[in-house]
Amino acid sequence: MKTIFRALAPLLLLAPVFAQAPAGDKDQKDWVQLFNGKSLDGWTPKITGYALGDNFGNTFRVEDGLLKVSYDKYDQFNNRFGHIFYKQSYSDYIIAVEYRFTGEQAKGGPAWAFRNSGIMIHCQDPASMGKDQDFPISIEVQLLGGNGKDARTNANVCTPGTNMVMDGQLVTKHCVNSTSKTFHGDQWVRVEAIVHGDSVIRHVVNGETVLTYEMAQIGGGSVSNFNPSAKPDGQLLTGGYISLQSESHPVEFRKVELLNLEGCIDPKAKNYKSYYIKADNTACKY
């Protein structure tokens, strides 16, 4: 497999995102709420064995202002891994969710999927997925919960159909653990992924950076029944769709929000933002 290595983008680019902003519209962070608390508008499910848009068993639903992943209409899980995709693709951004696990795992769910979900970033177009494909070709920011006694890091990275680079070395193992603490019980946890195209990606748990890597790229295994044309190994991932997982344990999301880091960088424009790191001056408004 041909792998392209490039110099890291300056880490100083991350600083404007977190710095205390002075007053002024140019510094006001425009978080977009991808989940409106009322419906699944803008989201499309894809469950293994079913066509895109078929929300088998009402797996993904909205109740009490929460986006819930539920299995009360499943007799057995039967490897029906699911993902719900947001309608738009992104390149440079911060995606944040606030989630918690509840209840019991669905019957037949794999042991590793206990209190396990994820934010999938740099996803392939869901329309390009095979009907029986289990996971999108993507990078997974794992959302995990503890069993009440054992240590289990959160916001690990897993790589269905992808690889990445850490410390200058290509990483081909499927999952790499973060440095986070364990989150037991049904507590709410905030996880963010700071995504800089095909450069640096960082995982943040409750405000603490727990994992950093770069140069996400297509390659590797851990994905089944995909169309080979959707997997050009060695191709860097500069952007893609975002999805949330259904892996057999009930999970709730009370917030799903995104801060786009791409936009107008002309200070003379009305919609200039000081935290943008990627230019899209076609969006400038004067």
C-alpha positions as CSV (number, residue, x, y, z in Angstrom):
1,M,0.0,0.0,0.0
2,K,1.3,3.4,-0.9
3,T,1.3,5.8,2.0
4,I,1.9,9.5,1.7
5,F,3.7,11.2,4.6
6,R,3.6,14.9,5.0
7,A,4.7,17.4,7.7
8,L,2.2,18.1,10.4
9,A,0.2,21.3,10.3
10,P,1.5,23.7,12.9
11,L,-0.2,22.8,16.2
12,L,-0.5,26.5,16.9
13,L,-3.4,26.5,14.5
14,L,-5.4,24.8,17.3
15,A,-4.9,27.7,19.7
16,P,-7.5,30.1,18.3
17,V,-10.2,27.6,18.8
18,F,-9.7,27.4,22.6
19,A,-8.3,30.9,23.4
20,Q,-10.5,33.2,25.4
21,A,-12.1,35.4,22.7
22,P,-12.4,39.2,23.1
23,A,-15.8,40.7,22.5
24,G,-16.9,41.0,18.9
25,D,-18.8,39.1,16.3
26,K,-15.6,37.9,14.6
27,D,-14.7,35.9,17.7
28,Q,-18.2,34.6,18.5
29,K,-18.2,30.8,17.9
30,D,-21.1,29.8,15.7
31,W,-21.9,26.3,16.9
32,V,-24.5,24.6,14.7
33,Q,-26.9,22.2,16.4
34,L,-27.0,19.1,14.2
35,F,-29.7,17.6,16.4
36,N,-32.7,19.9,16.9
37,G,-34.2,18.0,19.9
38,K,-37.5,17.4,18.1
39,S,-36.9,15.2,15.1
40,L,-34.3,13.3,13.0
41,D,-34.5,16.0,10.3
42,G,-31.2,16.1,8.4
43,W,-30.2,12.6,9.5
44,T,-30.5,9.3,7.5
45,P,-30.0,5.8,9.0
46,K,-28.1,2.9,7.5
47,I,-28.5,-0.4,9.2
48,T,-26.6,-3.6,8.1
49,G,-28.9,-5.7,5.9
50,Y,-31.3,-2.8,5.1
51,A,-31.5,-0.1,2.5
52,L,-30.3,3.4,3.2
53,G,-33.1,5.2,5.0
54,D,-34.7,2.1,6.5
55,N,-34.8,2.7,10.2
56,F,-35.4,-0.9,11.2
57,G,-37.1,-1.4,14.6
58,N,-37.2,2.4,15.0
59,T,-33.6,2.0,16.2
60,F,-32.9,5.8,16.0
61,R,-35.7,7.9,17.5
62,V,-36.4,11.1,19.4
63,E,-38.0,11.0,22.8
64,D,-38.1,13.6,25.6
65,G,-35.8,15.9,23.6
66,L,-33.1,13.2,23.2
67,L,-31.8,11.3,20.2
68,K,-32.0,7.7,21.4
69,V,-30.6,4.5,20.0
70,S,-32.9,1.7,21.2
71,Y,-33.4,-2.0,20.7
72,D,-36.8,-2.8,22.3
73,K,-38.1,-4.0,18.9
74,Y,-35.2,-6.4,18.3
75,D,-35.6,-10.1,19.2
76,Q,-31.8,-10.6,18.7
77,F,-29.2,-8.1,17.6
78,N,-27.9,-10.4,14.8
79,N,-25.0,-8.1,13.8
80,R,-27.4,-5.4,12.7
81,F,-24.8,-2.6,13.2
82,G,-26.3,0.8,12.4
83,H,-25.2,4.3,11.7
84,I,-27.2,7.5,11.3
85,F,-25.6,10.0,9.0
86,Y,-25.8,13.8,9.0
87,K,-26.8,15.2,5.6
88,Q,-23.6,17.3,5.0
89,S,-19.9,16.5,4.7
90,Y,-17.2,18.5,6.4
91,S,-13.4,18.9,6.2
92,D,-12.2,21.1,9.1
93,Y,-14.4,21.3,12.1
94,I,-15.1,20.3,15.7
95,I,-17.8,17.8,16.3
96,A,-19.1,17.5,19.9
97,V,-21.7,15.2,21.5
98,E,-23.0,14.8,25.0
99,Y,-24.1,11.2,25.6
100,R,-24.9,8.5,28.2
101,F,-25.5,4.8,28.1
102,T,-28.7,3.4,29.6
103,G,-30.3,0.0,30.2
104,E,-29.2,-3.4,29.1
105,Q,-27.4,-4.5,26.0
106,A,-29.6,-6.0,23.2
107,K,-29.7,-9.8,23.2
108,G,-27.0,-11.3,21.0
109,G,-24.9,-8.1,21.0
110,P,-21.1,-8.8,21.0
111,A,-19.3,-8.6,24.3
112,W,-17.0,-5.8,23.0
113,A,-20.1,-3.7,22.2
114,F,-21.2,-3.4,25.9
115,R,-21.6,0.3,26.5
116,N,-20.0,1.0,23.2
117,S,-21.0,3.6,20.5
118,G,-19.1,6.1,18.4
119,I,-18.8,9.2,16.4
120,M,-17.7,8.3,12.9
121,I,-15.8,11.0,11.1
122,H,-14.5,11.3,7.6
123,C,-17.2,8.8,6.6
124,Q,-17.7,7.6,3.0
125,D,-20.9,8.9,1.4
126,P,-23.6,6.6,2.9
127,A,-25.1,6.2,-0.6
128,S,-21.9,4.4,-1.6
129,M,-22.3,1.8,1.2
130,G,-23.3,-1.8,0.3
131,K,-26.6,-3.1,1.7
132,D,-24.9,-5.6,3.9
133,Q,-21.9,-3.4,4.8
134,D,-21.3,-3.4,8.5
135,F,-19.4,-0.1,9.1
136,P,-18.7,2.9,6.9
137,I,-15.2,3.4,5.8
138,S,-14.3,6.1,8.3
139,I,-12.5,7.0,11.5
140,E,-14.3,6.1,14.7
141,V,-14.1,8.2,17.9
142,Q,-15.3,5.6,20.3
143,L,-17.9,6.5,23.0
144,L,-17.4,4.0,25.8
145,G,-18.7,3.4,29.3
146,G,-17.3,1.3,32.2
147,N,-18.8,-1.8,33.8
148,G,-18.7,-0.4,37.3
149,K,-15.4,-1.8,38.4
150,D,-12.8,-2.2,35.6
151,A,-10.8,0.5,33.9
152,R,-11.8,1.4,30.3
153,T,-10.5,4.4,28.5
154,N,-12.9,6.5,26.5
155,A,-12.6,8.3,23.1
156,N,-10.2,5.7,21.7
157,V,-9.7,5.6,17.9
158,C,-10.8,2.7,15.7
159,T,-10.3,2.4,12.0
160,P,-12.9,0.6,9.8
161,G,-11.3,0.5,6.4
162,T,-8.7,3.1,7.3
163,N,-5.3,3.7,8.8
164,M,-3.6,6.7,10.5
165,V,-0.2,8.1,11.5
166,M,1.0,8.5,15.1
167,D,4.4,9.8,16.1
168,G,5.5,9.6,12.4
169,Q,4.6,6.0,12.0
170,L,1.8,4.4,10.0
171,V,-0.6,2.6,12.4
172,T,-2.5,-0.3,10.9
173,K,-3.9,-1.9,14.1
174,H,-7.7,-1.5,14.4
175,C,-8.0,0.4,17.7
176,V,-5.6,2.6,19.8
177,N,-6.5,3.5,23.3
178,S,-6.6,7.1,24.6
179,T,-5.4,8.3,28.0
180,S,-8.8,9.1,29.4
181,K,-10.3,8.0,32.7
182,T,-13.1,5.6,32.9
183,F,-16.8,6.7,33.0
184,H,-19.0,4.3,34.9
185,G,-22.7,4.4,35.2
186,D,-25.2,6.5,33.3
187,Q,-23.5,9.9,33.6
188,W,-23.5,12.4,30.8
189,V,-20.1,12.7,29.0
190,R,-19.0,15.3,26.5
191,V,-16.7,14.1,23.7
192,E,-15.2,16.3,21.0
193,A,-13.2,15.5,17.9
194,I,-11.1,18.4,16.5
195,V,-10.7,17.6,12.8
196,H,-8.2,19.3,10.5
197,G,-8.8,17.6,7.2
198,D,-6.0,15.2,6.4
199,S,-3.8,16.7,9.1
200,V,-4.2,16.6,12.9
201,I,-7.2,15.1,14.6
202,R,-7.6,15.3,18.4
203,H,-10.0,13.6,20.8
204,V,-11.2,15.6,23.8
205,V,-13.2,14.2,26.8
206,N,-14.8,16.7,29.1
207,G,-12.3,19.4,28.0
208,E,-9.2,17.2,28.3
209,T,-7.2,16.1,25.2
210,V,-6.7,12.4,25.4
211,L,-5.5,11.3,21.9
212,T,-3.8,12.9,18.9
213,Y,-3.0,11.5,15.5
214,E,-2.8,12.6,11.9
215,M,-3.0,11.7,8.2
216,A,-6.2,9.6,8.3
217,Q,-6.2,7.5,5.1
218,I,-8.1,4.7,3.5
219,G,-6.6,1.2,4.0
220,G,-6.7,-1.7,6.4
221,G,-9.6,-4.0,7.2
222,S,-12.3,-4.3,9.9
223,V,-15.1,-3.5,7.4
224,S,-17.1,-6.1,5.4
225,N,-19.2,-6.2,2.3
226,F,-18.1,-2.9,0.9
227,N,-17.9,-1.8,-2.8
228,P,-14.2,-2.0,-3.7
229,S,-14.4,1.2,-5.7
230,A,-15.1,3.0,-2.4
231,K,-11.8,1.9,-0.9
232,P,-8.8,3.2,-2.8
233,D,-6.1,2.3,-0.2
234,G,-3.6,4.9,0.6
235,Q,-5.8,7.9,-0.3
236,L,-5.7,10.6,2.4
237,L,-9.1,11.5,3.9
238,T,-9.5,15.3,3.6
239,G,-13.2,15.3,4.7
240,G,-16.3,13.3,4.8
241,Y,-19.7,12.7,6.4
242,I,-20.4,12.3,10.1
243,S,-22.5,9.5,11.7
244,L,-23.4,8.2,15.1
245,Q,-23.3,4.4,15.9
246,S,-25.8,1.7,16.9
247,E,-23.7,-1.2,18.2
248,S,-26.3,-3.0,20.5
249,H,-26.2,-1.0,23.7
250,P,-28.9,1.7,24.3
251,V,-27.4,5.2,24.2
252,E,-28.8,8.7,24.4
253,F,-27.6,12.0,23.0
254,R,-28.8,15.2,24.4
255,K,-26.5,17.4,22.2
256,V,-24.8,17.0,18.8
257,E,-23.2,20.2,17.6
258,L,-20.6,21.3,15.2
259,L,-18.2,24.2,14.8
260,N,-17.1,24.7,11.2
261,L,-13.5,25.8,11.0
262,E,-13.8,26.5,7.3
263,G,-15.1,29.8,6.0
264,C,-14.4,33.4,5.0
265,I,-11.0,34.5,6.2
266,D,-11.2,38.1,4.8
267,P,-11.3,40.4,7.8
268,K,-13.2,42.9,5.6
269,A,-16.1,40.6,5.2
270,K,-19.2,40.6,7.4
271,N,-19.0,36.9,8.0
272,Y,-15.3,36.7,8.8
273,K,-14.5,34.6,11.8
274,S,-11.1,34.7,13.6
275,Y,-11.1,31.0,14.4
276,Y,-11.4,29.8,10.8
277,I,-8.3,27.8,9.8
278,K,-9.3,26.9,6.2
279,A,-10.3,29.4,3.6
280,D,-13.5,29.4,1.7
281,N,-13.7,32.9,0.5
282,T,-16.5,32.1,-2.0
283,A,-18.6,32.3,1.2
284,C,-17.6,35.9,2.0
285,K,-20.3,38.4,2.4
286,Y,-19.6,42.2,2.1
